[in-house]
Amino acid sequence: MKARRLRKMPSLRSDAAAERFVASADLAQYDLSGFKPMRFEIEPKSAALNMRLPQQLLNAVKSEARSRGIPYTRYVRMLLEKAVAP
């Protein structure tokens, strides 16, 4: 029996694009092996943090967040959560 080749997942730039894709695609045809669990930000944010950073560090954080397709504040929050996770 011939092995079935799985398709590469397309790049989805918005929630709306992802919803349209999932609604119409047969996900069994796609390679999902690279997917990682994701936490959704449902908990309301009730505290604020104000930090002063060197401009070069802030630019690097923003650049990395942009490459991941997320806002830089969410990226910083993810880093903090990972640093203190049990």
Long-range contacts (C-beta under 8 A, 24 or more apart in sequence): 6-30, 6-31, 7-31, 9-34, 13-69, 39-81, 41-74
